[in-house]
C-alpha cells in the first residue's frame, strides 16, 4: 500500500509537466520504492533518480523540449 501511495504522490508532484510525466514518474517512483525496500538504503534510488534526471537534461539539451 505504501509503494502505491508513494508512487501516486510522486507522479502527481510532476503534474505541471503533463499527464505523460505523471504516469512515467509514478512508475519510476514505484521502481525506486521497491529498490529501497529490497536494499534498505536510499543510496541506490537517489543515485538512480539523479542519473535519470541527468539523462533527461542531456536529452532536452540535444533534441529540445
Secondary structure by P-SEA (a helix, b strand, c coil): caaaaaaaaaaaaaccccaaaaaaaaaaaaaaaaaaaaaccaaaaaaaaaaaaaaaaaaaaaccc
